[in-house]
Amino acid sequence: MTPASRKAIDKAMARLDARKARQRKAATMATQATIKRRAAERAAAVRAANAISLKGEWQRPRYALPGWQVMVARMEPGTWYTSTEIHALMSEFPRGSVKAWLWLKAVKAGAIERAGNPDWQLDPANPMQNVPRYLYAIAPGATQARAEWRRQLGLNSEAVESCELSEVLRGSTGIG
């Protein structure tokens, strides 16, 4: 065999090897794409199945009043609450929303009054304290508005509401 023919055969073999390598790579990529697509389809099916069962949990509840007014309507007059207890009363809402309503809406609107907690003390050695700094209660001037908001929400049955309230507080904060 001549060197020229040997060179031609080597080129042809290299082209053939390159083509086969491209085909193997394409087959591998197609297999990987199929695996990813099937995994995505399974995940979508699981999400769709869970969406039906979690629909009530993940959708924001709809009330006739803004959330901060619902919060005031659920609170009992004459009772001082920590922010954790208020979050327990509003468990269907995100914690950040309740925190914003508490300070930015209810306290500034005068529906809730805020007072310092007598058990709280500044301790620089222990910045992570378990005692809340502030306590919250319904302002005396907001009792009429609270009664109207309770009527709009259908919370006038005091016996049922106080039972539910005590269960919520006992279950989440350990008081009752």
VEXMAR-59015 format. One record per atom (N, C-alpha, C): residue in three letters; x, y, z. Coordinates in steps of 0.001 Angstrom, whole numbers, plus 524288, in hexadecimal, padded with zeros to 5 digits. Layout:
<nodes>
ALAXYZ/...
</nodes>
This chain:
<nodes>
MET8034C7FB6E80000/MET800008000080000/MET80378804CF80000/THR801CB808987FCF5/THR804D680D5B7FC72/THR803998110A800E6/PRO8073281490801F9/PRO8061F8184780630/PRO8015381BA48051D/ALA8003881CF280055/ALA7FBA7820317FF10/ALA7F69881D3980035/SER7F6838183F7FEA4/SER7F1C8815317FFA2/SER7F11B8143D80582/ARG7F5738137F80842/ARG7F53D812C980DE9/ARG7F306817AC81080/LYS7F49E81C4080E9F/LYS7F2B98213A810A7/LYS7ECE4821D680F9D/ALA7EB1C8204880AF3/ALA7E597820AA80986/ALA7E25381D0A80CF3/ILE7E4568185E80DEA/ILE7E17F814A781130/ILE7E12A816AB816CD/ASP7E57F818CA818C3/ASP7E58081AFB81E19/ASP7E19381F7881EA2/LYS7E14D822E381AA5/LYS7DD828273A81AC0/LYS7D7EF8252A81AD2/ALA7D6EF82148817A4/ALA7D1AB81F058175D/ALA7D04281C8481C94/MET7D3F6819BD81EE9/MET7D3018173C823F4/MET7D21281B5F82838/ALA7D50181FA882814/ALA7D459823D582BE4/ALA7CEF78264D82B52/ARG7CD428272E8265B/ARG7C7FF8295A8257C/ARG7C3D6825A082782/LEU7C49C8209882692/LEU7C0DC81CB082852/LEU7C0B281C7F82E4E/ASP7C55081CA6830C3/ASP7C58881CB38367C/ASP7C2F5821A0838B4/ALA7C3DD8261A83639/ALA7C18182AFB83802/ALA7BB9582AC28377B/ARG7B9AA8288E83333/ARG7B4008281A83269/ARG7B19C8249A83697/LYS7B41B820378379D/LYS7B21A81CA483B9C/LYS7B23281F3A84104/ALA7B647822368421E/ALA7B692824F284726/ALA7B231828F28479C/ARG7B11B82BC68434A/ARG7ACC982F9584356/ARG7A79382CD98442D/GLN7A6E38285C841B4/GLN7A2008256E8424B/GLN7A16282373847E5/ARG7A5A88218184A35/ARG7A56781FB884FA2/ARG7A424824418534A/LYS7A697828C085251/LYS7A5A082D5A85588/LYS79FF682F1E854FB/ALA79DF882F3185032/ALA79888830BF84F45/ALA794C882CF8851F0/ALA795FE827EC851B7/ALA7929F8240C85441/ALA792B9824C285A2D/THR7975C825CC85C4C/THR797D6826B1861EE/THR794D782B8E86387/MET7957182FB58607C/MET792A783492861BD/MET78CC5833CE86150/ALA78B0A830D785D5A/ALA7857282FD585CC2/ALA7837082CB386167/THR7868D828F08632B/THR78502825D8867B3/THR784B48294386C91/GLN7889582CA086D47/GLN7888183024871C7/GLN783E3833DE87182/ALA782BF835E486CDF/ALA77E458396B86C42/ALA779338368F86D73/THR778D0831B486BC9/THR7742182EA186CDA/THR7738B82DAF872B6/ILE777E382C7487543/ILE777C182B9787AED/ILE776068309087DBA/LYS778348350D87C36/LYS776BB83A0D87EA2/LYS7710383B5887DA2/ARG76F4D83A71878CD/ARG769DE83BA187762/ARG7661F8383F87A87/ARG7674A8333087AFA/ARG763E682FAD87DF6/ARG763D88311D883C0/ALA7685E832A1885D2/ALA7688E8344E88B4E/ALA7654A8393B88C15/ALA765A583CE788871/ALA76288841AF888CB/ALA75CB6840758886E/GLU75B4A83CBF8850F/GLU755CB83B3C88495/GLU753D6838B98899C/ARG7571D8355588C03/ARG7558F832F3890F7/ARG754F98370F8953F/ALA758A083ABF89575/ALA7584F83EDD89963/ALA7536F8423389892/ALA7523084365893A7/ALA74D7D8467B89284/ALA748988438089419/ALA7489283E5B8933B/ALA7440A83B36894C3/ALA7436683B2689AAF/VAL747BC83AC089D84/VAL7478483ACD8A337/VAL7459A840188A521/ARG747A98445A8A2CE/ARG745E4849998A456/ARG7401284A438A341/ALA73E498484A89ECB/ALA738BA848C889D7D/ALA73562845AF8A153/ALA7372B8410C8A2C9/ALA7343783DE28A68B/ALA7341F8407C8ABE1/ASN73881842BC8AD7E/ASN738C0845548B296/ASN735E984A888B290/ALA7358B84D0F8AE1C/ALA732F7852258ADD7/ALA72D43851B48AF71/ILE72AE184D648AE38/ILE7256D84CA68AFA6/ILE724F084C1D8B591/SER7285C849068B7F9/SER727F68483C8BD92/SER729EB84CE78C0B3/LEU72D83850028BE90/LEU72FAD8547C8C15A/LEU72D20859A58BFD6/LYS7291D859678BCA2/LYS726D885E3C8BA9A/LYS72545861F48BEF4/GLY722CC85FFB8C301/GLY72123863588C742/GLY725AF865928CA5C/GLU72A00862A78CAAC/GLU72E67864758CDC4/GLU731938689F8CAF0/TRP732078682B8C5D0/TRP7359486B998C301/TRP732FB870818C0EE/GLN72DEA870928C08D/GLN72B5D8754B8BEB9/GLN72A43878D58C356/ARG72B0987DE58C288/ARG729F5881AD8C6A8/ARG72418881A88C7C6/PRO722A2881488CCB0/PRO71D138813F8CDF6/PRO71A848867A8CC99/ARG715B08863B8CB27/ARG712BF88AED8C9C0/ARG70EED88C388CE20/TYR70F50890E58D012/TYR70BC5892C58D418/TYR70946897D58D22F/ALA70513899568D4D2/ALA7025789E1E8D362/ALA7054F8A2F88D527/LEU709568A23E8D85A/LEU70C4E8A69A8DA8E/LEU7121B8A5E08D972/PRO715208AA198D9CE/PRO71AD68A9898D970/PRO71CEB8A62C8DDF4/GLY721718A3D28DD2A/GLY723A18A0338E103/GLY7246F8A28A8E664/TRP7261C8A7798E6AC/TRP727168A9C58EBD6/TRP722068AA7F8EEDA/GLN71DB48AB598EC21/GLN718AA8ABD08EED0/GLN716CB8A6708F0A5/VAL717ED8A25D8ED93/VAL716BA89D068EF3E/VAL719D089BC68F430/MET71EBA89D788F45E/MET7220889C9B8F8EE/MET71FAA89F3A8FDC3/VAL71E0F8A40D8FD4A/VAL71BBA8A6D7901B3/VAL716998A43990346/ALA7138C8A27D8FF7F/ALA70E9189FFA900B7/ALA70F5A89ADE903B1/ARG713948981E902BA/ARG714938932690569/ARG716D1893DF90AE3/MET719048985B90BFB/MET71B478994791129/MET716F589A529151F/GLU717F4898ED91A01/GLU71428899BC91E32/GLU7157D89EC09211E/PRO7119F8A20692245/PRO712AA8A6C592543/PRO7149B8A57992ABF/GLY718328A8A692CB3/GLY71A3F8A7E8931F4/GLY71E868A3CF93257/THR71FF68A15C92E0F/THR7240A89D5E92E18/THR728DD89F7F92B63/TRP72D6289ECD92DD5/TRP7324C8A07392B7D/TRP734AF89BD2928A1/TYR7365E89CC8923D8/TYR73882898B292082/TYR73E39899DA91F39/THR74158895BB91EC8/THR7468F8965491C8C/THR745FC895EC916A5/SER749FA89765913C4/SER7499F8970490E1B/SER749108915390C60/THR74B5E88DAA90F3E/THR74ADD8881C90DEC/THR745388865390E76/GLU7428B8882291270/GLU73D14886B291325/GLU739AC8890890EDF/ILE73AF288DB090D2B/ILE737FA89019908E4/ILE738F288D1B903D9/HIS73DBF88B5C902FD/HIS73ED5888228FE5E/HIS73BB1883188FE92/ALA73AFD880E99033E/ALA737E687C1E903CA/ALA7322787D1D9027D/LEU7302D881BC903D9/LEU72AC48831390289/LEU729FB883878FCA4/MET72E17885098F9EC/MET72DC9886028F447/MET7310E881FB8F150/SER730AB87D0D8F2BE/SER73429879078F0AC/SER7337F8781E8EAD4/GLU72F24879A68E880/GLU72E77878C08E2E8/GLU7313587CE28DF8F/PHE73366880DA8E206/PHE7362C884F78DF3A/PHE73C0A884648E016/PRO73F36886338DC68/PRO744E5886098DD2F/PRO7468C8895E8E1DB/ARG74A928879D8E489/ARG74C6D88A528E939/ARG74DF888FFB8E80F/GLY75074890E88E394/GLY75207896358E22A/GLY74D64899DA8E17C/SER74919897D88DF5E/SER7446C89B168DEB5/SER7422C89C9C8E3F5/VAL741D6898D98E77F/VAL73FA4899F38ECA7/VAL7431089DDE8EF8A/LYS7482C89D408EF17/LYS74BCB8A0E18F1A7/LYS74B118A66A8EF8E/ALA74A798A6F08EA64/ALA749AD8AC158E80A/ALA744708AE638E9A8/TRP740528AB2F8E9B2/TRP73B328AD2F8EB45/TRP73B528AF098F0E2/LEU73E038AC158F42B/LEU73E198AD5D8F9B4/LEU740318B2D78FA93/TRP744B48B3FC8F859/TRP747188B9138F95A/TRP7454D8BD3C8F588/LEU745638BC138F080/LEU744578C0248EC99/LEU73E9F8C18F8EC20/LYS73B2A8BDFF8ED5A/LYS735978BF248ECC1/LYS732DB8BFDB8F1FC/ALA732A38BBAD8F507/ALA72F518BBB78F9AD/ALA731388BF7C8FDE3/VAL736488BF7B8FF14/VAL738428C2FA90328/VAL737F08C8A090158/LYS7398B8C9AA8FC87/LYS7396D8CF118FA9C/LYS733E48D1138F9D2/ALA730298CD918F8C4/ALA72AB38CF318F82A/ALA7280B8D0068FD72/GLY72A8E8CE429019D/GLY7284F8CEF2906CF/GLY724AB8CA979086C/ALA724678C6609056E/ALA721018C202906CD/ALA723898BE7990AE6/ILE728AE8BE5F90AFE/ILE72B928BB3490EC4/ILE72F7C8BEBF9117C/GLU730108BDFB9168D/GLU7340E8C0F19195D/GLU738928BD5091AB0/ARG73D328BF9091ABE/ARG741F38BC9F91BCC/ARG744518BE94920E3/ALA746088BAED9241C/ALA748828BC5C92911/ALA74D628B901929D4/GLY751008BB1292CC8/GLY755AF8B81792E01/GLY754738B3869318E/ASN757128AF30930BB/ASN756538AA8D933E8/ASN7598D8AB27938EC/PRO757138AADD93D84/PRO75A0B8AB8794260/PRO75E028A7249434B/ASP75D558A2A4940D9/ASP760FA89E4C94182/ASP765D989EE593E23/TRP765AE8A25B93A58/TRP76A188A2EE936B7/TRP76E398A6859390E/GLN773208A4F29389C/GLN777798A82F93A57/GLN77BC48A7E093645/LEU77E488AC4093543/LEU7829B8AC5C93198/LEU7874F8A9A593407/ASP7893E8A5B893163/ASP78DBD8A2C69334B/ASP791A98A25A92ED7/PRO795A28A5AF92EB4/PRO7996B8A58492A6E/PRO79C498A04C92A06/ALA79CC089D7992E5B/ALA79F6A8986E92E36/ALA79C1B8943D92B94/ASN796F58950292B6E/ASN793678912D92918/ASN78FC3893F39254D/PRO7917F894E992073/PRO78E28897CD91CD1/PRO78957894B991B01/MET7898A88F8E91B47/MET7851888C54919AA/MET781C888B0691E74/GLN77E0A88E5B91FA4/GLN77AC988D929243C/GLN775B888AE3922AC/ASN77381887E592639/ASN76E9A885379253F/ASN769E488871926E1/VAL76ACF88CB892979/VAL766868900592B59/VAL765A58945D92754/PRO760BE894EA92565/PRO75FB98991092199/PRO7601389E749241C/ARG761BF8A23992110/ARG7627F8A7819231D/ARG75D548AA67923D4/TYR7599A8A96D9205D/TYR754AE8AC5C9208C/TYR750078A8B792140/LEU74BE68AADC9236D/LEU746DD8A83C923E8/LEU742CC8AB9A92120/TYR73EC18A91A91F19/TYR73AC98ABD391C05/TYR7355E8AA8091E19/ALA731F48AE6C91E20/ALA72C868ADB691FC5/ALA729198B14391C6D/ILE7241A8B01491C5B/ILE720698B3659197C/ILE71FF78B89591C56/ALA720508BCC291961/ALA71FD48C1F891BAD/ALA71A358C2CB91D81/PRO719808C59A921D4/PRO714308C675923D9/PRO710958C90A91FDB/GLY712B28CC7491CA9/GLY70F6B8CF1E918D1/GLY70DF98CBD29141B/ALA7101D8C71C913AF/ALA70F298C3D790F17/ALA70B378BF849101A/THR708C08BF6C914AA/THR7052E8BB21915D8/THR700488BB4591270/GLN6FE638C0019112D/GLN6F9CB8C05290DC3/GLN6FB208BE969083E/ALA6FFA88C04590656/ALA701518BE929011B/ALA702218B8AC90108/ARG7045C8B67B90546/ARG705368B0D390596/ARG700058ADF49055D/ALA6FC148AFE390826/ALA6F6EE8AD6290825/ALA6F4978AD6D902A2/GLU6F5348B1B68FFDB/GLU6F3388B20E8FA81/GLU6F62B8AE528F6EA/TRP6FB498ADF98F786/TRP6FE718AA758F443/TRP6FD138A4C68F560/ARG6FC148A3848FA62/ARG6FA7789E298FBBA/ARG6F53289CEA8F93E/ARG6F1AF8A0B88F928/ARG6EC9789FD68F6BA/ARG6ED4189ED68F0E9/GLN6F09A8A1DF8EE50/GLN6F17B8A12B8E8B3/GLN6F3FD89BE88E774/LEU6F72C899EF8EB06/LEU6F9C0894E38EA35/LEU6F6678904A8EBFC/GLY6F221891638EE9B/GLY6EEC888D348F094/GLY6F0FD88A9D8F571/LEU6F3C988D858F8A1/LEU6F62C88B6E8FD67/LEU6F32088CF890240/ASN6EE0D88DB4901CF/ASN6EB0388F7C90647/ASN6E9EA88B3990A38/SER6EA7D88645908C9/SER6E9888821690C90/SER6EE44881B991029/GLU6EDEB8843F914A4/GLU6F251884BA91845/GLU6F41187F6F91A63/ALA6F05D87BD891B46/ALA6F1D3876CC91D8B/ALA6F550873B6919D7/VAL6F3D787385914E4/VAL6F6F0870A19110C/VAL6FC358733F9105E/GLU6FC428786590FFD/GLU7012687B3590F07/GLU704E487AB29139C/SER702EA87B219186D/SER7067387ABA91CE1/SER708A68753D91D54/CYS705A88714091BE2/CYS7079A86BE291BE4/CYS70BF386B49917E3/GLU70B1286D3991321/GLU70F1686CE690F16/GLU713E587008910A7/LEU7132F87492912F7/LEU7178D877D99148B/LEU71ADF8751E918A3/SER71856872CA91C80/SER71B618703192099/SER71E4886B8191E62/GLU71BFD868AF91A8F/GLU71EBC8644C9182C/GLU72377866279151C/VAL722EE86A679124C/VAL7274C86C8090F48/VAL72BB286E1E912E7/LEU72A6A8710591715/LEU72E7A872DE91AA1/LEU7310486E5D91D96/ARG72DEB86A9D91F41/ARG7301D8663792229/ARG733A8862F891EB5/GLY7322886228919CA/GLY7352B85ED791649/GLY73A358614591467/SER73A5586651913B5/SER73EF3868A391147/SER7428C86B749150F/THR7408586D6E91959/THR743D98707D91CC3/THR7447786E3492233/GLY7416786A2B9235A/GLY741EC867BF9287E/GLY73EED86A7E92CBC/ILE73BAB86E5E92B77/ILE738838710192F6F/ILE732EC86F4592EC4/GLY72F938707B93242/GLY72A2D86EFC9317F/GLY7270686FCA935F8/
</nodes>
